[in-house]
Amino acid sequence: MNEFRQAKFTQNFLAVLIAINFCFNCAQAQLKRASESTTQYFFYVDVGFTAIFALELAMNLFINWFWAFWTCPEWKWNYFDLIVVGISLAGTFVSSIRQVTF
């Protein structure tokens, strides 16, 4: 499984996903007064990206059996990844609460 995660294809695929996610975030920021359907579309796209990145982080944690995740030579990137995904998960959670209508 570690070979799959470290494969050039997987790393390139994740880099492309990060770039696409960035483009969607830029488009969403430009459409401040978007319709309800457009807002929902961006929300679901964001949830999709967040889920993919959270799965990649979980896979990294699992592959490294947690301890190596914190102590390997790439630990700085792992911390960064954990912070970015954590903020994204929190943002998605807050957005989903706002989407619920009572």
Secondary structure per residue as TSV (DSSP state, phi and psi in degrees):
chain	resnum	aa	ss	phi	psi
A	1	M	-	360.0	-35.6
A	2	N	H	-65.3	-35.1
A	3	E	H	-62.3	-39.2
A	4	F	H	-64.1	-44.8
A	5	R	H	-66.2	-35.3
A	6	Q	H	-90.7	-4.4
A	7	A	S	-61.7	146.3
A	8	K	H	-58.1	-40.6
A	9	F	H	-59.7	-46.9
A	10	T	H	-63.4	-44.7
A	11	Q	H	-63.8	-41.8
A	12	N	H	-66.0	-40.7
A	13	F	H	-60.7	-45.5
A	14	L	H	-66.1	-36.8
A	15	A	H	-63.6	-40.6
A	16	V	H	-65.7	-40.8
A	17	L	H	-61.7	-39.9
A	18	I	H	-62.5	-42.7
A	19	A	H	-65.1	-42.1
A	20	I	H	-65.4	-41.2
A	21	N	H	-60.6	-42.3
A	22	F	H	-59.5	-44.3
A	23	C	H	-62.5	-42.5
A	24	F	H	-63.3	-40.1
A	25	N	H	-65.3	-38.2
A	26	C	H	-64.3	-44.9
A	27	A	H	-62.6	-42.1
A	28	Q	H	-63.8	-39.4
A	29	A	H	-66.1	-31.0
A	30	Q	H	-77.3	-21.7
A	31	L	-	-103.3	60.8
A	32	K	T	-63.7	-35.1
A	33	R	T	-106.0	50.2
A	34	A	-	-79.1	159.6
A	35	S	-	-68.5	167.9
A	36	E	H	-62.1	-40.4
A	37	S	H	-67.6	-37.4
A	38	T	H	-67.0	-40.8
A	39	T	H	-62.1	-43.2
A	40	Q	H	-65.1	-39.5
A	41	Y	H	-58.2	-50.2
A	42	F	H	-63.1	-35.5
A	43	F	H	-62.3	-47.2
A	44	Y	H	-67.9	-35.3
A	45	V	H	-63.4	-43.5
A	46	D	H	-63.1	-40.9
A	47	V	H	-62.4	-41.0
A	48	G	H	-61.9	-48.4
A	49	F	H	-62.7	-42.5
A	50	T	H	-61.6	-41.8
A	51	A	H	-63.2	-43.5
A	52	I	H	-62.7	-46.5
A	53	F	H	-69.5	-33.4
A	54	A	H	-68.1	-38.9
A	55	L	H	-64.7	-39.3
A	56	E	H	-64.7	-40.4
A	57	L	H	-65.3	-43.9
A	58	A	H	-62.6	-40.1
A	59	M	H	-63.0	-42.0
A	60	N	H	-63.1	-43.1
A	61	L	H	-61.5	-44.8
A	62	F	H	-65.7	-45.7
A	63	I	H	-61.0	-40.5
A	64	N	T	-88.8	5.4
A	65	W	T	51.0	42.7
A	66	F	T	64.4	-56.1
A	67	W	H	-65.4	-46.4
A	68	A	H	-64.1	-28.1
A	69	F	H	-56.6	-39.5
A	70	W	H	-86.3	-20.0
A	71	T	H	-119.1	-4.5
A	72	C	S	-70.1	168.4
A	73	P	T	-59.8	-22.5
A	74	E	T	-94.3	19.0
A	75	W	H	-58.9	-33.6
A	76	K	H	-64.6	-40.9
A	77	W	H	-67.3	-36.7
A	78	N	H	-63.8	-43.1
A	79	Y	H	-62.0	-45.7
A	80	F	H	-58.9	-46.6
A	81	D	H	-59.4	-44.0
A	82	L	H	-62.0	-42.8
A	83	I	H	-66.5	-46.7
A	84	V	H	-63.4	-45.9
A	85	V	H	-67.3	-38.7
A	86	G	H	-61.3	-43.9
A	87	I	H	-64.6	-40.7
A	88	S	H	-64.5	-42.3
A	89	L	H	-63.2	-42.4
A	90	A	H	-63.9	-43.0
A	91	G	H	-63.6	-40.3
A	92	T	H	-65.6	-40.0
A	93	F	H	-62.3	-46.5
A	94	V	H	-63.9	-42.0
A	95	S	H	-63.4	-38.2
A	96	S	H	-68.4	-33.1
A	97	I	H	-65.7	-40.0
A	98	R	H	-68.7	-27.4
A	99	Q	H	-73.7	-22.5
A	100	V	-	-74.5	129.5
A	101	T	-	-107.9	134.6
A	102	F	-	-102.9	360.0
